[in-house]
Amino acid sequence: MKKAFVMIVAMALLGSTVACSSGQSTPSAGESSNSKSEGAAKKVELKVFLGGLDRFRDQFEKYFAEFAKKEKKEKNIEVTINTEYPGSDNSTQILKTRLATGDVPDIFSLHAVNDIPDYYKAGYLDDLTKQPLSPKLIDGIKSLVTIDNKVVAVPMESLAWGYLYNKKIFKDLGIKPPSTLTEMKAVVQKLNDNKIKPFMLSYKESWIPQLFLPLAIGGLGNSSHKDFVDKMNKNQGSFADVKEMFGIIDLVNSNGTDRVFEVGNDDGAADFAAGKAAMWVQGPWDADSLLKANDKFEFGVAPLPINDDPAATLINVSVSTSLAMASQGKNKEVSADLLNFILDDQASNDLYQGLKFNPVSKNHTFKPYPWVEDASVFVNKGQSYKDPQIPAAVKDESGKALQAYFNKKMSADDVIKDLDKTWKDANAIANKK
């Protein structure tokens, strides 16, 4: 987080009653009441599962502490928030196991586009439509956390993304974001000629190479292969139909940094912010990590060219991280209090700005960051698409397969067969539910 970021509330304000971290507890909110209770405070424990969000631990914990202070003052409820921050690669499986076995967190994070349909169908999500937070949501963002006309999650990260580029390097060499694969090859050549690594490669974590999948399917699925996802959902398609996606993957893989499988997201962010590569197939969700590494770093966001059709070079628009309330949770009123505080008209401006997230509420007044405005140029010109709904199992498998593809343990045809099978298996499971 930028040094200029003003923390929402110091932990010390809550004294020894506050201890916020994974596996530890933080006083928080409790069962709601219509008026401030008198006498002994009611004590409530709230379990909050924040998969893949450890990089935002400080911001969340301090915000939860402020929430606890508010609940104690207004409702005389003393709440302990037990937070968990499992890594991105295994958080989904941990959460599903927890929900299936009855060890249910009161509030949990999930990917709005990928996860909401399955979790809703399984009955894990409570209806937030009548909560005060619901009418505050910006319409276009609200639709991404709505199913069957029910708001089922609070959006956190609303995204417009493709790849990141170093603005200084581009400016110094007179480079502009390319609109076709051929133009991208020319950019790569110019960077190589100037002894600058074109791409940051950080494949230690499989979710990072997985990013090629939604970008490729989004670009092609909204231009030359508009029926691709529908055909795959009906077992009538194949990744062989979009094999051209390997063109950009090969270009990136053959023009990237070294130690590919030793570098994960955090190291990749530090190296990219240090100018060790000009581009990174990554999203602006890493803004906080980048600016922690170099608070003067200037990066832009642009759509990734997939082929030589400019119509396929589009920005991905999505809501990724969102917070849901478990339908089986034991502290629903407290959970609702916390989720409503996430979109508090005043405090949430500092929270979202501090997290480097985009505005999601009609009452958010903070100025968007430069990289948001960069991406918005493409969105405003209609050069964008809604993040494609790809089965979570396929996305997970694509990350592992593309790691193996880079390592030459799988060919492009092997990856195609693997992803075709995974999608068919996902269809079979979905059809049984």
C-alpha positions as CSV (number, residue, x, y, z in Angstrom):
1,M,0.0,0.0,0.0
2,K,1.3,3.5,-0.7
3,K,2.9,5.1,2.2
4,A,0.4,7.9,1.8
5,F,-2.4,5.5,2.6
6,V,-4.0,6.6,5.9
7,M,-4.9,3.5,8.0
8,I,-8.6,3.4,8.9
9,V,-8.0,2.8,12.5
10,A,-5.0,1.9,14.6
11,M,-5.0,-1.5,16.2
12,A,-4.0,0.0,19.4
13,L,-7.3,1.8,19.7
14,L,-8.9,-1.4,20.7
15,G,-6.3,-2.3,23.3
16,S,-5.5,-5.8,24.2
17,T,-8.9,-7.1,23.1
18,V,-7.9,-7.0,19.4
19,A,-5.6,-9.5,17.7
20,C,-6.1,-9.7,14.0
21,S,-4.4,-12.3,11.9
22,S,-4.9,-15.8,10.4
23,G,-5.6,-18.2,13.2
24,Q,-6.0,-15.3,15.6
25,S,-9.0,-13.3,16.6
26,T,-10.3,-9.8,16.3
27,P,-13.2,-8.3,18.2
28,S,-15.9,-7.5,15.6
29,A,-19.6,-7.4,15.3
30,G,-22.3,-9.4,16.9
31,E,-26.0,-10.1,16.6
32,S,-27.9,-7.1,15.4
33,S,-30.5,-5.3,17.6
34,N,-32.6,-2.3,16.9
35,S,-31.1,-0.3,19.8
36,K,-28.0,-0.1,21.8
37,S,-28.0,-2.9,24.5
38,E,-27.4,-2.2,28.1
39,G,-25.6,-4.2,30.7
40,A,-23.1,-7.0,29.9
41,A,-22.0,-7.0,26.3
42,K,-23.1,-9.9,24.1
43,K,-20.2,-11.9,22.8
44,V,-20.2,-13.4,19.3
45,E,-17.5,-15.2,17.3
46,L,-17.4,-14.6,13.6
47,K,-15.4,-16.8,11.2
48,V,-14.2,-15.0,8.1
49,F,-12.5,-16.9,5.3
50,L,-10.4,-14.8,2.9
51,G,-8.8,-17.1,0.3
52,G,-5.9,-15.6,-1.7
53,L,-6.2,-12.3,0.1
54,D,-3.2,-12.4,2.4
55,R,-1.6,-9.5,0.6
56,F,-4.5,-7.3,2.0
57,R,-4.3,-8.7,5.5
58,D,-3.4,-5.4,7.1
59,Q,-6.2,-3.4,5.4
60,F,-8.9,-6.0,6.2
61,E,-7.8,-6.5,9.8
62,K,-7.8,-2.8,10.6
63,Y,-11.2,-2.4,8.9
64,F,-12.6,-5.3,10.9
65,A,-11.2,-3.7,14.1
66,E,-13.0,-0.5,13.3
67,F,-16.2,-2.5,12.7
68,A,-15.7,-4.1,16.1
69,K,-15.3,-0.7,17.8
70,K,-18.5,0.5,16.1
71,E,-20.6,-2.6,17.1
72,K,-19.5,-2.3,20.7
73,K,-20.3,1.3,20.8
74,E,-23.6,1.2,19.0
75,K,-25.0,-2.3,20.0
76,N,-22.9,-3.3,23.0
77,I,-21.8,-6.4,21.1
78,E,-18.3,-7.8,21.6
79,V,-17.3,-9.8,18.6
80,T,-14.2,-11.8,17.9
81,I,-13.4,-12.2,14.2
82,N,-11.3,-15.3,13.4
83,T,-9.7,-14.7,10.0
84,E,-8.1,-17.2,7.6
85,Y,-6.0,-16.4,4.6
86,P,-5.3,-19.6,2.7
87,G,-3.3,-19.3,-0.6
88,S,-5.0,-18.9,-4.0
89,D,-3.9,-22.4,-5.2
90,N,-5.8,-24.3,-2.5
91,S,-8.3,-21.9,-1.0
92,T,-11.2,-23.1,-3.2
93,Q,-10.8,-26.7,-2.3
94,I,-10.4,-25.9,1.4
95,L,-13.6,-23.8,1.3
96,K,-15.6,-26.4,-0.5
97,T,-14.5,-29.0,2.0
98,R,-15.4,-26.8,4.9
99,L,-18.9,-26.0,3.5
100,A,-19.6,-29.7,2.7
101,T,-18.5,-30.9,6.1
102,G,-20.4,-28.3,8.1
103,D,-17.4,-26.4,9.3
104,V,-18.9,-23.3,7.8
105,P,-17.3,-19.8,7.9
106,D,-19.8,-17.1,8.5
107,I,-18.4,-15.0,5.7
108,F,-16.2,-16.2,2.8
109,S,-14.6,-14.8,-0.3
110,L,-15.3,-16.2,-3.7
111,H,-14.9,-15.3,-7.4
112,A,-18.1,-13.6,-8.5
113,V,-18.1,-14.8,-12.1
114,N,-16.6,-18.3,-11.6
115,D,-18.0,-19.4,-8.3
116,I,-21.4,-17.7,-7.6
117,P,-23.5,-20.0,-9.9
118,D,-22.1,-23.2,-8.4
119,Y,-22.2,-22.0,-4.8
120,Y,-25.7,-20.6,-5.2
121,K,-26.9,-23.9,-6.8
122,A,-25.4,-25.8,-3.9
123,G,-27.4,-23.6,-1.4
124,Y,-24.3,-22.0,0.2
125,L,-25.2,-18.4,-0.4
126,D,-27.6,-16.2,1.6
127,D,-29.8,-13.6,0.0
128,L,-28.5,-10.1,0.6
129,T,-31.1,-8.3,-1.6
130,K,-32.9,-6.7,1.3
131,Q,-29.7,-5.5,3.0
132,P,-28.9,-1.8,2.9
133,L,-25.8,-2.6,0.8
134,S,-27.8,-3.8,-2.1
135,P,-29.2,-0.5,-3.5
136,K,-25.8,1.1,-3.2
137,L,-24.2,-1.1,-5.8
138,I,-23.4,0.4,-9.2
139,D,-25.8,-1.4,-11.7
140,G,-23.2,-2.9,-14.0
141,I,-21.3,-4.3,-11.0
142,K,-24.5,-5.4,-9.2
143,S,-25.4,-7.6,-12.1
144,L,-22.2,-9.6,-11.6
145,V,-23.1,-10.6,-8.0
146,T,-26.8,-11.2,-8.8
147,I,-28.4,-14.5,-9.6
148,D,-32.2,-15.3,-9.9
149,N,-32.7,-11.6,-9.1
150,K,-31.0,-12.0,-5.8
151,V,-27.8,-10.1,-4.7
152,V,-25.7,-12.9,-3.1
153,A,-22.3,-11.3,-2.5
154,V,-20.6,-7.9,-1.9
155,P,-18.2,-7.1,-4.7
156,M,-14.7,-6.1,-3.7
157,E,-12.5,-6.2,-6.8
158,S,-14.2,-4.9,-9.9
159,L,-11.7,-5.3,-12.7
160,A,-10.8,-4.2,-16.2
161,W,-7.7,-6.1,-17.1
162,G,-5.5,-7.6,-19.8
163,Y,-1.8,-7.2,-19.2
164,L,0.3,-4.7,-17.4
165,Y,3.0,-2.6,-19.0
166,N,5.8,-0.4,-17.7
167,K,4.9,3.1,-18.8
168,K,8.4,4.5,-18.5
169,I,9.9,1.8,-20.7
170,F,7.1,2.2,-23.3
171,K,7.5,6.0,-23.3
172,D,11.3,5.9,-23.5
173,L,11.1,3.6,-26.6
174,G,8.1,5.3,-28.2
175,I,6.0,2.1,-27.8
176,K,2.2,2.1,-27.7
177,P,0.1,-0.9,-26.6
178,P,-0.3,-3.1,-29.8
179,S,-3.7,-4.1,-31.2
180,T,-2.7,-7.2,-33.0
181,L,-0.4,-10.2,-32.5
182,T,1.9,-9.0,-35.3
183,E,2.2,-5.6,-33.7
184,M,3.0,-7.3,-30.4
185,K,5.8,-9.2,-32.1
186,A,7.2,-5.9,-33.3
187,V,7.1,-4.5,-29.8
188,V,8.9,-7.6,-28.5
189,Q,11.5,-7.2,-31.1
190,K,12.1,-3.6,-30.2
191,L,12.4,-4.4,-26.6
192,N,14.9,-7.2,-27.3
193,D,16.9,-4.9,-29.5
194,N,17.2,-2.6,-26.5
195,K,18.2,-5.4,-24.2
196,I,15.0,-5.2,-22.2
197,K,13.1,-8.4,-21.3
198,P,9.7,-8.2,-22.9
199,F,7.7,-10.2,-20.4
200,M,7.8,-11.0,-16.7
201,L,7.3,-14.8,-16.2
202,S,6.2,-16.0,-12.7
203,Y,4.8,-19.5,-13.0
204,K,5.6,-20.8,-9.6
205,E,1.9,-20.5,-8.8
206,S,-0.4,-22.2,-11.4
207,W,-3.1,-19.5,-11.2
208,I,-0.8,-17.1,-13.0
209,P,-0.3,-18.9,-16.3
210,Q,-4.0,-19.8,-16.0
211,L,-4.7,-16.1,-16.8
212,F,-4.1,-16.8,-20.4
213,L,-7.3,-18.9,-20.5
214,P,-9.9,-16.2,-19.8
215,L,-8.0,-13.7,-21.9
216,A,-7.9,-16.0,-24.9
217,I,-11.4,-17.3,-24.5
218,G,-12.7,-13.8,-23.9
219,G,-11.0,-12.3,-26.9
220,L,-11.9,-15.1,-29.3
221,G,-15.3,-15.9,-27.7
222,N,-16.3,-12.3,-28.4
223,S,-15.0,-12.1,-31.9
224,S,-14.5,-15.1,-34.2
225,H,-15.7,-17.9,-31.9
226,K,-18.8,-16.4,-30.2
227,D,-20.4,-19.8,-29.6
228,F,-17.3,-21.4,-28.1
229,V,-18.4,-21.5,-24.4
230,D,-21.9,-22.7,-25.4
231,K,-20.5,-25.5,-27.5
232,M,-18.1,-26.6,-24.8
233,N,-21.0,-26.6,-22.3
234,K,-22.9,-28.9,-24.6
235,N,-19.9,-31.2,-25.2
236,Q,-19.9,-30.1,-28.9
237,G,-16.7,-28.0,-29.0
238,S,-13.0,-28.4,-28.5
239,F,-10.0,-26.3,-27.6
240,A,-8.7,-27.3,-31.0
241,D,-11.2,-24.7,-32.4
242,V,-9.2,-21.9,-30.6
243,K,-5.8,-23.4,-30.9
244,E,-4.6,-20.0,-32.2
245,M,-4.4,-18.9,-28.6
246,F,-1.0,-20.6,-28.3
247,G,0.4,-17.9,-30.6
248,I,0.4,-15.3,-27.8
249,I,1.3,-17.9,-25.2
250,D,4.4,-19.0,-27.2
251,L,5.4,-15.4,-27.8
252,V,5.3,-14.6,-24.1
253,N,7.0,-17.8,-23.0
254,S,9.9,-17.4,-25.4
255,N,10.5,-13.8,-24.5
256,G,10.4,-13.7,-20.8
257,T,12.5,-13.5,-17.6
258,D,14.4,-16.5,-16.1
259,R,13.8,-18.7,-13.1
260,V,10.2,-19.1,-14.2
261,F,9.2,-21.7,-11.6
262,E,11.0,-20.0,-8.8
263,V,9.1,-16.8,-9.1
264,G,5.6,-16.4,-7.7
265,N,3.3,-13.5,-7.5
266,D,5.1,-11.5,-4.8
267,D,8.5,-11.9,-6.3
268,G,7.1,-11.2,-9.8
269,A,5.5,-8.0,-8.6
270,A,8.8,-6.9,-7.0
271,D,10.8,-7.7,-10.1
272,F,8.3,-6.0,-12.4
273,A,8.1,-2.9,-10.3
274,A,12.0,-2.8,-10.4
275,G,11.8,-2.6,-14.2
276,K,13.1,-6.2,-14.9
277,A,10.5,-6.6,-17.7
278,A,8.3,-4.4,-19.8
279,M,5.1,-6.4,-19.6
280,W,3.4,-8.9,-17.4
281,V,0.3,-11.0,-18.2
282,Q,-1.2,-10.1,-14.9
283,G,-4.0,-7.9,-13.6
284,P,-4.3,-4.6,-11.6
285,W,-5.3,-6.6,-8.5
286,D,-1.5,-6.6,-8.0
287,A,-1.4,-2.8,-7.7
288,D,-0.9,-2.9,-4.0
289,S,2.1,-5.3,-4.2
290,L,3.6,-3.3,-7.1
291,L,3.4,0.0,-5.2
292,K,4.7,-1.6,-2.0
293,A,7.8,-2.6,-4.0
294,N,8.1,0.7,-5.7
295,D,5.8,3.5,-4.7
296,K,6.8,5.6,-7.8
297,F,6.2,2.8,-10.3
298,E,3.9,3.7,-13.2
299,F,2.1,0.9,-15.0
300,G,-0.7,0.8,-17.5
301,V,-3.3,-1.7,-18.4
302,A,-4.0,-2.8,-22.0
303,P,-5.9,-5.7,-23.8
304,L,-3.8,-8.7,-24.8
305,P,-3.7,-9.3,-28.6
306,I,-4.6,-12.9,-29.3
307,N,-4.3,-12.9,-33.1
308,D,-4.2,-10.4,-36.0
309,D,-7.9,-9.4,-35.6
310,P,-8.2,-6.2,-33.7
311,A,-11.7,-7.1,-32.8
312,A,-10.3,-9.9,-30.6
313,T,-8.1,-7.4,-28.6
314,L,-10.4,-6.6,-25.8
315,I,-10.3,-5.7,-22.1
316,N,-11.7,-8.3,-19.7
317,V,-14.3,-6.8,-17.3
318,S,-15.1,-8.7,-14.2
319,V,-15.8,-8.8,-10.5
320,S,-13.4,-11.3,-9.0
321,T,-13.1,-11.1,-5.2
322,S,-16.5,-10.8,-3.5
323,L,-17.7,-11.6,0.0
324,A,-20.7,-13.8,0.7
325,M,-22.6,-14.7,3.8
326,A,-23.0,-18.5,4.4
327,S,-26.6,-19.7,4.3
328,Q,-25.7,-22.1,7.1
329,G,-23.8,-19.6,9.2
330,K,-24.5,-19.3,12.9
331,N,-24.3,-15.6,13.1
332,K,-26.2,-14.2,10.2
333,E,-27.2,-10.9,11.7
334,V,-23.6,-10.2,12.7
335,S,-22.4,-11.3,9.3
336,A,-24.9,-8.9,7.7
337,D,-23.7,-6.1,9.9
338,L,-20.1,-6.7,8.7
339,L,-21.0,-6.9,5.1
340,N,-23.1,-3.7,5.3
341,F,-20.1,-2.0,6.9
342,I,-17.9,-3.2,4.0
343,L,-20.0,-0.7,1.9
344,D,-20.3,2.0,4.6
345,D,-20.9,5.3,2.9
346,Q,-17.9,7.0,4.6
347,A,-15.4,4.4,5.8
348,S,-15.5,2.2,2.7
349,N,-14.0,5.0,0.5
350,D,-10.8,4.6,2.5
351,L,-11.0,0.9,2.4
352,Y,-11.5,0.5,-1.3
353,Q,-9.0,3.2,-2.1
354,G,-6.5,1.6,0.2
355,L,-6.9,-1.8,-1.3
356,K,-6.4,-0.1,-4.8
357,F,-9.8,-1.4,-5.8
358,N,-12.3,0.3,-8.2
359,P,-15.4,2.0,-6.9
360,V,-18.4,-0.4,-6.6
361,S,-20.9,1.8,-4.7
362,K,-22.9,4.7,-5.9
363,N,-21.6,6.4,-2.8
364,H,-17.9,5.9,-3.5
365,T,-16.3,9.2,-4.2
366,F,-12.6,8.5,-4.4
367,K,-10.8,9.2,-7.6
368,P,-9.9,6.0,-9.6
369,Y,-6.3,5.2,-10.1
370,P,-4.4,5.9,-13.4
371,W,-4.4,2.3,-14.4
372,V,-8.2,2.1,-14.0
373,E,-8.5,5.1,-16.3
374,D,-6.2,3.4,-18.8
375,A,-8.4,0.4,-19.0
376,S,-11.6,2.5,-19.0
377,V,-10.5,4.0,-22.3
378,F,-11.0,0.6,-24.0
379,V,-14.2,-0.1,-22.1
380,N,-15.7,3.2,-23.0
381,K,-15.0,2.5,-26.7
382,G,-16.8,-0.9,-26.5
383,Q,-13.5,-2.8,-26.6
384,S,-14.3,-5.1,-23.7
385,Y,-16.2,-8.2,-22.7
386,K,-17.6,-9.8,-19.5
387,D,-15.2,-12.3,-18.0
388,P,-16.2,-15.6,-19.7
389,Q,-17.9,-18.2,-17.4
390,I,-15.5,-21.1,-17.6
391,P,-15.8,-24.1,-15.1
392,A,-13.5,-23.6,-12.1
393,A,-12.1,-27.1,-12.7
394,V,-11.1,-26.1,-16.2
395,K,-9.4,-22.9,-15.0
396,D,-7.5,-24.8,-12.3
397,E,-6.4,-27.5,-14.8
398,S,-5.3,-24.9,-17.4
399,G,-2.9,-23.4,-15.0
400,K,-1.2,-26.8,-14.3
401,A,-1.3,-27.7,-18.0
402,L,0.3,-24.4,-19.1
403,Q,3.0,-24.9,-16.5
404,A,3.7,-28.3,-18.1
405,Y,3.5,-26.7,-21.6
406,F,6.1,-24.2,-20.7
407,N,8.3,-27.0,-19.3
408,K,7.8,-29.0,-22.5
409,K,6.2,-31.8,-20.6
410,M,3.0,-31.3,-22.6
411,S,2.4,-30.3,-26.2
412,A,-0.3,-27.9,-27.4
413,D,-2.3,-30.9,-28.5
414,D,-1.8,-32.5,-25.0
415,V,-3.1,-29.3,-23.4
416,I,-6.1,-29.3,-25.7
417,K,-7.0,-32.9,-25.0
418,D,-6.6,-32.3,-21.2
419,L,-8.8,-29.2,-21.2
420,D,-11.4,-30.8,-23.4
421,K,-11.7,-33.8,-21.0
422,T,-11.7,-31.5,-17.9
423,W,-14.6,-29.4,-19.3
424,K,-16.6,-32.6,-20.2
425,D,-16.0,-33.9,-16.7
426,A,-17.2,-30.6,-15.3
427,N,-20.3,-30.8,-17.4
428,A,-21.0,-34.3,-16.2
429,I,-20.8,-33.2,-12.5
430,A,-22.9,-30.1,-13.2
431,N,-25.6,-32.2,-14.8
432,K,-25.9,-34.5,-11.9
433,K,-26.6,-31.7,-9.4
